[in-house]
């Protein structure tokens, strides 16, 4: 679109636009504003032929080569650039703040939404005043909160949290770490003591001893890696796809916000009616009750007497016993410390980074395992604590520059993680270990799925065709694979905007699965089509 703004009329009230060629435009929208009014109008321009973009499919895959879908995570430092060669065959997502990362965690682990909402003040910590900060810390004082503030708000931690921890009577390993008690921390280098630490506490131990005892630090890092569960490729793909589709989630969130806003307006109207009705009842000297209750004419003295007597028989509940706070919602000291944080590849990357580098706190930490699924709130807060990202998404956190061709350059203005999913050339699996048969057929859409369906001998323009891809597993084992399917060159997709489709599917033994794509040819010509192909683990 062509946009001209902030135009000022001359003394005759005319706005003159010079040196603008409108031949390629068919629609004009004018908006006029002054201090007291606003007016707008639209016009259709009677120009010549409107320029059109050619959106037909282009075959960019070579017939004698093999391709698969490749997923990668690129940790980007501030001002670092990454170039994407073909944006049409690449999907990407940028995580440039803890806020976006928490959105992802909310989707993959919805059972923790309530607890994450309780701790959401941590990401908004800079926007709270001092009283609000102290109130929240008092309410959620725990190892999780203290660790997060130590890494992301160290000045505040030293001023307000450190003095409290100093006078705790029952200190744990994390307290010793936060207080910097070196002698107490070194006691945990003994075998029996190390066994009492969870995965993140071992990372903190590595951070403390890495300079004086690098051998032990590296040994602990390798131990965490060895104890981490084996990566499930299908689960990684699932989490990767969820991360790439977070834009849809954000749009859903906007719709929900509109509903909340509507409900709040209705609530305000109801409260207004409530207040008016209450004023009317007061004039009649009636005892007011909530709108859902009945009205009672009760004398105020009698009501007060009844309330006082009812308090004498009120159940006071169980007697409560208080103890010093350790982990959030933990009853006893070290009662569930080991099970709180289990080894995974995220903490293994953290242990390796700290064992090999002399960085200050979490500065510069990068990991390829950012999509690791946490098991509980403690793991989430600790992961948020060590990620070197901004808490909130900043405006213009990255610059996107397109090339003259299909390329795109991404420049990060803050530390970020770039997730990409693209089609790349791969090797042919020649050992015939997997037994898959792929058959691809094309039919006229209105004759498909009939008993007399036949493949057309010639294709006509502006007629809908249905391409069927049948994948059959002839092995005795179930196979999880990726199927790459293309519509023919020179055609346009129907009921979809995707020219290339990659489906990850599980095919049971001796079973078949069918994929369908609709397309049509807008113009005559001779075109090629890249046949369907299957890949397993990138081969």
N, C-alpha and C positions, 0 to 999 in steps of 0.2 A: 504493500500500500504506500501511496504518496501522501505525506502529512505536512501541511503548512500551518503553523500556529503563531499566536501572539501578533496577528496582523492588525494594524491600526488604520482606520479610515482617514481620508484626507478631509479638507475643509468642506467638500461637497457631500461628505458622508459615504464616499465610495472607497471600496477596497480593491486595489489593482494588484494583480499577481502577474509578474513578468517572467519571461524565460522558462515557462513550464509547458512541456509537451504532453497534452492529454489524449493523444491519439490512441494509446494503448489502454485507456481507462474507459469504463462504461458506466460508472456510478460516482456521483459527487454528493458528499454530505457536508453541509455548512452549519456551523454552530456560532451564534453571535451572543456576546455577553456584555453587559455594562453593570453599573453599581446597583441598579434596581430591577433589572429584568433579564430574561434569557429567551432566545428564540432559535429554532433550528428548522431546516428544511432539507429535502433530498431531491436530486435531479438525476434523470437518466440521460447520459450523453449519447448523442446520435453520431457515433464515430464509425469508422470502417470495421475491418475484421479485427476481432479481439484476439490478442496473442494467447496461445494455449501452451501448456506444458505437456510434454510427452511423458505420460506415466506408465507406458507399457513396460512389461517385464524385460529386463536385459539379462542375457545369460552371461554371468561373470565367472562361471565355474567351467573348468576345462574337462572335456569328456574323458581324457586319459589319466586323470588324477582322482584321488580319493579325498574326501573331506569329512570333518566331524565338527561338532560344537565344542568350543573350548571356553572354559570359565577361568577367569584369573582375577586376583585381588592385587591391586597396586597401592601400597602405602606411599602417599605423596607428602613431601615436606613443603613448607611455605615457599611459594614462587617456583616450585617444580612444575615442569610441563610434561604432558603425555599426549601422544598423537595417535589418533584412530584413523586407519587408512580408508576404511569403507564404512560410513555411518549407516548405510542402508542394510547392511548385514550384521550390525553390531548393536547390542543393547547395553546401556551402562547406567550405573547409579552411583552417586557420590554421597558418602557419609562424612560430613565435615563438622559434626557437632555431636555431643553426647545426647542432645535432645532427639536427634534422628535415630541414634542407636537405641534409645529407650523405646521409641515407636516400634522398631523392629522386634525388640524383646517382648513388648506387649502382645504382638501378634503370635509369635512362636511359643509363648508360655503364658496364656491368658489366666491361668490359675493364680499368677502372682500380681495381677493388675491392681488389686486393692492395696497390697503392701507397697508396691511401687508408687502408687498415688500418695500414700502416707509420707514417703521419702522424697516426693517430687520437689520439696522445698530446697533440696541440695542443689539442683540444677538452676534454681532461681535465687540462689543465695545472695548474689550481688545486688539484687533488686529489693532485698529486705532491709528494713531499718534495724538498728542495734537491738531494740527491745524485741522485735519479731524474731531475730536470729537467736537471741538467748532463750526465748520462749520455746522455739522449736527444738533447740538443742537439749533443753531440760526435758522436754516430752519424749525425745527419741535418742537420748544419750545412750551410746552403745559403741562397741568396737567398730561396727560398720560406719557410723557417723564420724567417729574420730579419725579413722583411716582416710576417709574421703576428704575431710577438712585438712588433714596433714599434707596430702598430696596436691590438692587444688586451692586451698586457702591457708597456706602455711603461716602467714602473719597473724591471722585470726586465731589459728590453733595455738600458737605460742603465747598469745596474750590471754586467752580465756580457757582453753582446754588443758593446756600443760599444767597450770597450777592445781586443777582439780585432780588430775591423774597422779600428781606428786603425792597427794595425801590419801590415796586409796589404800585401804588396809590389806586387801587381797588382790595383789597384782598378778597379771598373767603375762605370757610371753609378749603379746601385742602391747601391753602397757609398758613393758621394759623397752621395747623397740621405740615406741613413741616418745618415751622419756630419754632415750639415748643412754640407758644404763648398760654399758659395754660388758662389764664383768658378769652381770646377770644373764645377758644374752649368750655369752661364751659358754655358760654352763650347759646350754642346749646343744652344744656340738658333740656331747657324749652320746653314745649309741642309744641308751635307754631314754634319754631326753628327746632325741630327734624323733623317735617313734611316737611321741606324744603330740607332734606338730602336724597340722593339716597342710595341704599343698601350698596355700598362700603364705602361711607362717614360715614354711621352708624357704619360700622366695624371699621373705624379709630377712631370714637368717643369712641367705646367700648375699643379699645386699650389704649386710653388716660386716661379714667376714671376707668379702671378695678380695680386699687388698692384702690382708695379713695371712689368709689361708686360702689362696686361690685354688689349690688342689682339691680341698674339701668342697668348695663352692661349685666347682665344675662337676664333681662327683654327685652332689645333690641334684644339680640340674639334669644330669643324665638319668638319675633315679626317677625324677618326676616324669621325664619323657617316657621312660620304660613302663611306668605304672599307668600312663594315660591309655584310655581305651582305644582300640583300633578304629580308625576313621571309617564310617559307613558312607560309601560313595553315593548311594541313593538318597540318604538323609542330607548329605552336603548339597546335592543338586536341588533337593526340595527347599532347603533354607536359602540357597542362592536365588532360586526363582521367586521366593517370597520377598527377598530384599530388593530384587529388580522391580517388583510390582508395587512397591510402597507408595508410588504416586497415586494409584487407585485408592489406597487406604486413606491418603490425605484428602482426596476428594470426598470420600465417604464421611470423613471427620467434619468437613465443611458443612455437609448436609445435616449432620447431627447437631452442629452448632446452631444452624438455622432453626431446627426443631426446639432446641433448648431456649433460644431467644423467643420463639413464639410462645412456649410454655411459660416463660418468665413474664411476658406481657399479660397472658391470661391470668397468671397468679396475682399480678399487681391489680388487675381489674377486680378480681374476687376480693382482695384485701380492702380495696376502696369500698366495695359494697358492704364488706364486713364492718368497717369503721362507721359508715353511715347508719347501718342497722343498729350498731352498738350505741351510737348517740341517741337514736330514737328510743331504745330501751331505757337508757339512763333518764331520759325525760319522764318516763313512766314509772321510775323508781323500781325497776325490775332487776333481778339478779341475772347478770349476763353469763351465757354459756357459749361454747363453740357452736358454729352453725350446724354441725352434725348432731349435737345433743338437743335435748328438750329444754324448754324454758321452765324455771321453777320460781315461784314467789316465796322466797325464804327470807326471814328476818336475818340481818347481818350478825347480831349477837348470838343467835341460835347456831348459825353456821360456824362461827368462830369457836363456840363451845364444842361442837361436834368434831371439828378439826383437831382441837387440843386433845380430846379423849382418844381419838383414833391413833395419835402418835404414841400413846402409852402401850399399845399392843402391836406396834410396827415391828416386823421381823428385821433385825439388825444384820442378818447374814452371818457368814463365817468370819472368824477372826483371821486377819491377814498378817502374814509374816514378810518382812522386807529384807532384801539382801542387796549387795552392791551389783551394779549393772555390768555384765560382761558382753557376750553376744546378745543381739536383739532377741527378746522373748526366751532367753536361756535362764533356767531356774537356778542351776548350781554351777559353780566354777568348774570349767573344763568338762562339763557333763557330756557335751556333744561336739567338742571342738574338732575332732578328726573328721567326723561325718559332715561337718558344716561345709567344708571346701574339699572336694575330691580332685585328684589329678586329672587334668585335661590338656589339650594341646595349646590352649591360650596361656595357661600358667606355665607350661613347659617352655613356650617361647619367652615368657617373662623371665623365668629362671636362667635361661641361656643368655638372654640379653644382659642381665645384671652380672652374671658370672664372667662375661667377656668385656664389659664396658665399665667405666668409672663415672657414669652420668649421675647427675643430681636428681634424686627422686625418680619421677617418671619421664623426665625430659628426654625426647628422642626415641622413646620406645615405639617400635613398629612390629606388627604381627600379621601373618597371613591367615591366622585363625580367628579373625574378628567375628566370624559367623558361628563360633562355637556356642552351643545351646547351654545356658546356665541352668542348674537344677533348683536353685533356691534364691531367696533375696540376698543372702550373704555373698554368694558368688557374684551376683549382679553388681552389688555395690563395690566390691573389690575390683571387678573388671572395669567399672566406670572410674574408679579411683586412679588406675594406672594408665588408662588411655590418654595419650597426649593430644586431646582435642578440645576445642572451645565448648563451653557448656551450652550455649545457645547458638542457633544458626545466625550468622552475621549476614547483613545485606551484601550482595555481590561477593560471596565467599569464593567464587571461581569465575574465571573469564573463559568464554567459549568463542573460538575463532574458527570459522569455516574456510576451507580452501576453495579454489576455483572448481575443483573436482568434487569428489565425494568424501574428502578427508575432513577431520575436525581436530583442533588442538585445544586441550583443556589445561588451563593454568590455575593452580590452586593458590588462593590468597591466604589460606590458613592450612594447617595440617589437615589431611583428609585421607580417606580410603576410597579408591576408585574400583568399582566392581564392573567387569565387562564380560559379556557373553557374545562370542563371535564365531563365525564359520572359518576354520583354518584347514589347510592341507594336512593330511595325516598319512600314515603308512598303511599298506594293504596287509591284512592278516591272512597269510598264505598257509598257515598250518591246519586250516579247516577244523579248528577245535569246536567252533560253534556252528550248529546246523540250522541255518535260516534260509528260507526261500522267499524272495521278493518278486511279486508280479504286479505290473502296472498296466492298467487299461483305461481307455477313454470312451465315454458314451455321450450321446445327446441326452441332456438332462431330463427332457420330458419322456424319453423312452427307457431311461435307466430303471433298474429293479423290476423289469418285465421279463416274462419268459422268453420273448423273442429279441432281447437286447443284443445288438451287435455293434462292434467298433466301426465307426464311420470310415469310408474309403477316402473321403476328402472333407476338409473343414470349410465352413462358410463363415463369413463375417457377421457379427452382431447376433450370433446364435449361442445359447448357453450350453456348455459342455461340462460333464462331470468326470473328473479323474479319480479313479479308485486305485488305491495302493493296498495290496493284500500281502501281509507278512505271516509266514507259517513257520512254526517251530517244530522241526521233525526230530528233535533230540529228546531223550528221556528226562531231561532236567528243565526247570524253568529258567528263562533267560530274560535279563533286564538289559534293554538296548535303547539306542537313540536312532530314530528313523528320520532321514533328511529327504524332504519332498519339495519339488519345484513345479510351478506351472510353466507352460512352454514360453519361450522367448516371444515377444511381440504381443502377448495377451495381457488382459487385466483381470484381477481377482474379483469374484462376486461373493457377497456375504462375509467379506473379510478384507483387511487391508494388508495382508501378508503375502508376499510373493514366494518366500521360502518359509517352510514350516519344519520345525524340528520337534518331534514328539518323543518324550521319554516314557517308555512303557514296559510292562512286565508281561511276557507271553508264556503261558503255561505250556507244559510239555504236550506235544501233538495237537496244539490248538492254533487257530488263526485269528488275526485281528485285521479289520478293514478301516482305512482312513479315506476320507472323501474331500475333494477340493473342486470348487466350481470356478469357471473362467470363461472368457469369450475373446474373440479377436476383433478389434475395432477396424483394422485395415488389412488389406491383402498383403501377401508376402511369403517368403520362404524362411522358416524359423527352426531353431534347434531346441531341444529340451534335454536337460541333465537328468538322467534316470534316478529313481529312488535308490538310496543306499542306507545301510545299517552299520552302526559302529558300537563297539562295546569297550568301555574304559579307554576311549580315544583311539581305538584301532578298528 
